Each structure stands twice: as structure tokens, then as C-alpha cells.
């Protein structure tokens, strides 16, 4: 595992960003800059990160960046990858998208993965369309309240990383802003290989989920400790990542109720609702095992 002290100290998230206080995307982008630096050419569909990036005369991100239509991120990255190779340019297309873009842009995501196009896709998942009003997405947590699911989401939760694994992606991992060392290690591995690389980054959103902006990292860690977000990696074989390994044993997990009750979006849930969610989490663990 690479030591943070050995990584670049050049700043790719600049002062004056318009991100919300406690924004998880900023944490993820800082880690990305430490590992890839200006080798990363960001392709960013509509979402919170386009707001964070700012305008041309007051940009908040130092990365080379293309802001593209919602559904086109992986398609644009495919073109970039092909152009880099033909021109002999040295760059890594990185699609940085939210969970909403992986809904609306799933066709281009799937196509790029099937073709094994040379790129890194990072879905920074805050479990809703946060920048347009907190509408439910495919990855919104079970029974979570959003503006389009005011009584709690009734649909199933989409597991993007497993879907990409079933597409036979060259590298697949899940990560969390609560465990940046683990995320950095996975970025380091993704940097080393060619082909289609996919990282699903869990990114708790203070205003969207309803917790204090000082608690972003703690909420992210609670999700892992209660087993609701499982950190794993596929690099030829599937392995549970070190921060999640203790919680493969259900008896060692943080009670799910503590994670649920720490967020305003779940205040409508009963104890029976929480038990139902616990069963779904157990099913996720069984699938991975």
C-alpha cells in the first residue's frame, strides 16, 4: 500500500471551490490528483462536480477537464483514448460521474466496458441527483427519502460494481471517502493497467442525506462498519478489501440502526424497515462471498 507521504503534494482542487461544506467529491478529487496528477484528463457529465469545477475565469479544478452532456461521458472518453494513442499523447481519460450520470448514461458506460476501452471510470455516488433537487437515482439506498420518494424509495438498489464485473471489466473496485488510503491504493492499481477500469466511490452528501457537514468521513466509515457499503476489488480474483474484512462476520458489525438514525433521510423508518434492510445487506454479502 502506497504511503500518502510519498504522493504528489501538487494541488488539483484549488481554493475558492463552490462545493458545499463537507463535500465528499472534493475528498475524492484530491485523492485522484495525488495519484494521477495532470495525467488524468477528466470527462465530467452534468452533476455536482461541474459546479465544483467552476467557470473558466474562476476554475476550482486544475485537471484538464471536458464538461460533456449527461449521457456521453464514456463515449467521449473512448474518443479521447483513441486519439491519445494515435497521436502518441500521454494521458489517461478519467470519467468522473455521479450516480445520476450512470443511470442516464448507462448505455455508453456498458458499451465502453464491453469494448474494454482504455479509461478509468469513477462513479462518485451520493445516492441521488443532488445538484438538481435530491431526486432518487438507481443507486439510492433502500427506503431513503428523496424529493421523488417522499415516503421512502420502493425500488431496488442497483449494484453498479457487480454489473461492471459481470461485463468482464479489466478492473473493478469499490471505495469510500471514509477510507481514502484504500481508494488511493485502488487508483494506483488502476493507473498501472490498461483497459476498462471501474471504481465505485461511496460519497455521503451532508445536505442530501441530512447530517452535519463535519461528519462526512464518519458517516462514510459507519456505512462500511455496519456492512451497508462493502469494500472489494476484482483484479483477476475478487477480494474483500482490508477495511471491510472484519465485517464479513455479521456479529462484528456496527448496528445498522446507528447508521440509519444518523441521517435525516431515514427518520421515517420503523424498526421493521431496518430489519428488512439488514436482510438485503446480508444478501449482498452472500453474493460476494
C-alpha positions in Angstrom: 0.0 0.0 0.0 1.5 3.3 -1.1 2.2 5.9 1.7 0.4 9.2 1.4 3.7 11.0 2.2 5.2 9.6 -1.0 2.5 11.0 -3.2 2.5 14.3 -5.1 1.6 17.4 -3.0 0.6 19.4 -6.0 -3.0 20.7 -5.5 -5.6 19.9 -8.2 -8.5 21.1 -6.1 -7.9 24.9 -5.8 -9.0 27.4 -3.1 -12.4 29.0 -3.7 -14.3 26.0 -4.8 -18.1 26.3 -4.8 -18.6 22.9 -3.3 -20.8 22.5 -0.2 -19.1 22.3 3.1 -18.1 18.7 3.8 -18.5 17.7 0.1 -17.3 14.2 -0.5 -16.4 14.8 -4.1 -13.7 17.2 -3.1 -12.1 14.5 -1.0 -12.2 12.1 -3.9 -10.8 14.6 -6.4 -8.0 15.5 -4.1 -7.0 11.8 -3.9 -7.3 11.5 -7.7 -4.9 14.4 -8.1 -2.4 12.9 -5.6 -2.2 9.7 -7.7 -2.7 10.7 -11.3 -2.0 14.5 -11.3 -2.3 16.1 -14.8 -2.0 12.7 -16.4 -5.8 12.5 -15.7 -7.9 14.2 -18.3 -11.3 14.4 -16.7 -14.5 13.8 -18.6 -17.3 15.2 -16.4 -21.0 14.9 -17.2 -23.6 17.2 -15.6 -23.6 16.9 -11.8 -22.2 18.4 -8.6 -18.6 18.2 -9.9 -19.4 20.6 -12.8 -20.5 23.1 -10.2 -17.3 22.5 -8.2 -15.2 22.9 -11.3 -16.4 26.5 -11.7 -16.3 28.7 -14.7 -13.3 29.4 -17.0 -12.4 32.6 -15.2 -12.6 31.1 -11.7 -11.9 27.4 -12.2 -11.6 25.4 -9.0 -10.0 22.3 -10.5 -6.6 22.2 -12.1 -7.1 19.0 -14.1 -7.6 19.2 -17.9 -11.4 18.8 -18.0 -14.1 18.3 -20.5 -17.7 19.1 -19.5 -19.9 16.8 -21.6 -23.7 16.1 -22.0 -25.2 13.8 -19.3 -25.2 10.5 -21.2 -22.0 10.9 -23.2 -19.1 10.6 -20.6 -17.7 7.1 -21.5 -18.3 7.7 -25.2 -16.2 10.9 -25.1 -13.5 9.1 -23.1 -13.4 6.4 -25.8 -12.7 9.1 -28.4 -10.0 10.7 -26.2 -8.3 7.3 -25.6 -8.2 6.5 -29.3 -6.9 10.0 -30.1 -4.2 9.8 -27.4 -2.9 6.5 -28.8 -3.0 7.7 -32.4 -1.2 10.9 -31.7 1.3 9.4 -29.2 0.0 11.6 -26.4 0.3 10.5 -22.8 -2.9 10.9 -20.8 -5.5 8.8 -19.0 -9.1 9.6 -19.7 -10.9 9.6 -16.4 -14.7 9.7 -16.5 -15.8 11.3 -13.2 -19.5 10.9 -12.9 -22.2 10.8 -10.3 -24.8 8.0 -9.9 -27.3 10.0 -11.9 -24.9 10.0 -14.9 -24.5 6.3 -14.6 -28.3 6.0 -14.8 -28.8 8.3 -17.8 -25.5 7.3 -19.4 -25.7 3.6 -18.7 -25.7 2.6 -22.4 -22.4 4.4 -23.1 -21.0 3.0 -19.8 -21.9 -0.5 -20.8 -20.6 -0.2 -24.3 -17.2 1.2 -23.2 -16.9 -1.7 -20.7 -17.9 -4.4 -23.3 -15.3 -3.0 -25.7 -12.7 -2.8 -23.0 -12.0 0.8 -24.0 -8.9 2.2 -22.2 -10.2 4.5 -19.5 -10.9 4.8 -15.8 -14.5 5.4 -14.8 -15.1 6.7 -11.2 -18.7 6.9 -10.1 -18.7 9.2 -7.0 -22.0 8.0 -5.6 -24.0 10.3 -3.3 -27.1 8.1 -3.9 -29.3 10.7 -5.6 -29.4 13.5 -8.1 -28.2 16.0 -5.6 -27.4 19.1 -7.7 -30.9 19.2 -9.2 -33.0 18.8 -6.1 -32.2 15.4 -4.4 -34.3 13.1 -6.7 -33.9 9.3 -6.4 -31.5 7.5 -8.6 -30.9 3.8 -9.3 -28.3 3.6 -6.5 -30.4 5.5 -3.9 -30.3 3.4 -0.7 -33.3 1.2 0.2 -36.2 3.2 1.7 -34.4 6.5 1.7 -36.5 9.6 1.5 -35.8 11.9 -1.5 -37.9 14.6 -3.2 -39.2 12.0 -5.7 -39.6 9.3 -3.0 -41.1 11.3 -0.1 -42.4 8.2 1.6 -39.1 6.3 1.1 -37.7 4.6 -2.1 -39.6 1.5 -3.0 -37.5 0.3 -5.9 -34.4 -2.0 -5.7 -30.9 -0.6 -5.3 -28.6 -1.0 -8.3 -25.2 -2.5 -7.7 -23.1 -0.8 -10.4 -19.8 -2.5 -9.4 -21.2 -6.0 -9.7 -22.8 -5.1 -13.0 -19.4 -3.9 -14.3 -17.9 -7.2 -13.0 -20.4 -9.2 -15.0 -19.4 -7.1 -18.0 -15.9 -8.6 -17.6 -14.3 -5.2 -16.9 -10.5 -5.4 -16.7 -10.5 -3.9 -13.1 -13.4 -3.3 -10.7 -13.4 -1.9 -7.2 -15.5 -0.2 -4.6 -14.1 2.6 -2.4 -15.2 5.1 0.1 -14.2 8.7 1.0 -14.1 7.4 4.6 -11.1 5.2 3.7 -9.0 7.4 1.3 -5.9 5.2 1.8 -7.8 2.3 0.3 -9.2 4.5 -2.5 -5.6 5.7 -3.3 -4.3 2.2 -3.4 -7.0 1.2 -5.9 -6.3 4.3 -8.0 -2.6 3.3 -8.0 -3.6 -0.2 -9.3 -6.0 1.2 -11.9 -3.2 3.5 -13.1 -0.9 0.6 -13.8 -3.1 -1.4 -16.1 -4.7 -0.8 -19.5 -8.3 -1.4 -20.4 -11.6 -0.5 -18.8 -11.2 0.2 -15.1 -14.2 1.0 -12.9 -14.2 2.3 -9.3 -17.5 2.9 -7.4 -16.8 5.5 -4.8 -19.2 5.9 -1.9 -19.7 9.7 -1.2 -22.1 10.6 1.6 -23.8 14.0 0.9 -24.4 16.3 4.0 -27.4 18.3 2.6 -28.9 15.4 0.6 -28.7 12.8 3.4 -29.3 15.2 6.3 -26.2 15.2 8.6 -23.8 17.9 9.7 -21.1 18.8 7.2 -18.4 17.9 9.8 -19.5 14.3 9.7 -18.9 13.2 6.1 -16.0 10.9 6.8 -17.6 9.4 9.9 -20.9 8.7 8.1 -18.8 7.1 5.3 -17.0 4.9 7.8 -20.2 3.9 9.5 -21.6 2.7 6.2 -18.6 0.3 6.0 -18.7 -0.7 9.6 -22.3 -1.7 9.5 -21.8 -3.7 6.3 -24.0 -1.4 4.2 -21.1 -0.5 1.9 -18.7 -3.3 1.1 -15.2 -2.5 0.0 -13.9 -5.0 -2.5 -11.6 -5.3 -5.5 -11.5 -7.5 -8.6 -8.1 -7.8 -10.2 -8.2 -11.3 -11.6 -10.0 -12.5 -8.5 -12.4 -10.9 -6.2 -11.1 -9.9 -2.7 -12.8 -8.1 0.2 -10.7 -5.1 1.0 -9.0 -4.7 4.3 -11.3 -2.1 5.9 -14.4 -4.3 5.2 -12.9 -7.7 6.2 -13.9 -7.6 9.9 -17.5 -7.0 8.9 -17.8 -10.1 6.8 -18.7 -11.5 10.2 -22.2 -10.2 10.9 -21.6 -10.3 14.7 -18.8 -7.7 14.4 -20.7 -5.1 12.5 -21.9 -1.7 13.9 -25.7 -1.9 14.4 -27.4 -0.7 11.2 -29.7 1.4 13.3 -26.8 3.7 14.3 -26.0 4.4 10.7 -29.7 4.9 9.8 -30.6 7.1 12.7 -27.6 9.4 12.0 -29.3 10.6 8.8 -32.4 12.7 8.3 -33.4 10.9 5.1 -34.2 7.8 7.2 -36.1 9.3 10.1 -39.4 7.8 8.8 -38.2 4.2 9.1 -39.5 1.8 11.7 -37.5 -0.9 13.4 -39.2 -3.4 11.0 -38.0 -1.4 8.0 -34.4 -1.5 9.4 -34.7 -5.3 9.8 -35.8 -5.6 6.1 -32.7 -3.6 5.0 -30.5 -5.8 7.2 -31.7 -8.8 5.2 -30.8 -7.1 1.9 -27.3 -6.3 3.2 -26.9 -10.0 4.2 -27.9 -10.9 0.6 -25.2 -8.6 -0.7 -22.5 -10.3 1.5 -23.7 -13.7 0.4 -23.4 -12.7 -3.3 -19.8 -11.5 -2.9 -18.8 -14.5 -0.8 
